Amino acid sequence: MNQLTRVQVYLEPQNLIVLDRLAKKENKSRSQIIRDAINQHSQKGIKKLTKKNKVLKNPLLDMAGMGGKSKTGTLGLNIDEIYLND
């Protein structure tokens, strides 16, 4: 495990009750439950950022006239027809 840094977190009483119950149920510490929740949340954020970055324009595709979305939305389905027509 990486080096951990001590931090202080303020929780509402009902959140602390939920945290304690979950920790007991999973046989983990409060800290581990919080770390797991942060890791899970950050993974979702990374996936969202990755999806957004894929949508960004690729300058090389723009130069080749292939930038942006397909006008018909079926380029992948019709790719064989495009190449076999030549």
N, C-alpha and C positions, 0 to 999 in steps of 0.2 A: 504494500500500500504506500502511496505517496506520503510525504511529510504533511501532517495536518496542522492547521493553524486554529488556535482557540478563538471562538467568537461568541458573542452574547446575543441571544434572540429573545425578543419579548413576544409572548403568545397570550392570546385570550384564554381564560380558564377552560372554556369548552374545547378549544383546540388542544390544550394540554391533556385533557381527559382522553380525547380521541388518540392522541399520540401515545399516551401510556398504554391504552388498551391494545393498540396496534403493535407496539413494541413487545408487550407480554405475549400476544397471540403468535407473533413471528419469532419470538425468542431473540430479539435484537435490542440494542440500546436505543435510547431516544436519538442520540447523535447519528446512529447508522440509519435509522428510519428517515431522518431529515436529509442525510446525504443521498440516500436512495431516491427520495422524492426530487431533490434538486437534479440529480443525474438524469432521471426519467424526463423531467420537464425540459432540461437543456437539450436532450436528444431530439425532442419534438421541435424545439426551436431551430436546431441545426437542420433538420429535414425541411422545415419551411424556408429557411434561408437558401438551402441548396436548390429547392424548386424555383425560388425567385431568381437565383443566379442563372439557372438554365434557360430562363425565358429571355435573358438579356441578349441583345444582338451580338452575333459573332462577326467581326469585321471581315474575316476571310470568306465567310458565306455571302456576305453582302457584295464583296468584290466579284464573286462568281455568279451573282444574280440569283442566289438561292437564300438570301436572308429573309427573316420573318417567317410567318406561317404559310402553309400551302393555301392557295386560293380556293381549291376544291376540298381540301381536307382529306384527300384520298391518295396523296403521293405515295405513301408506303404500300397501298393496295395495288396501285397501277404501275409500279416501278418496272415490272417485267415487260409490260406492254410498251413502255417508253423505250427501253433498251432493245427490245426485239423488233421494233418498227424500223430500225436503221439498217 
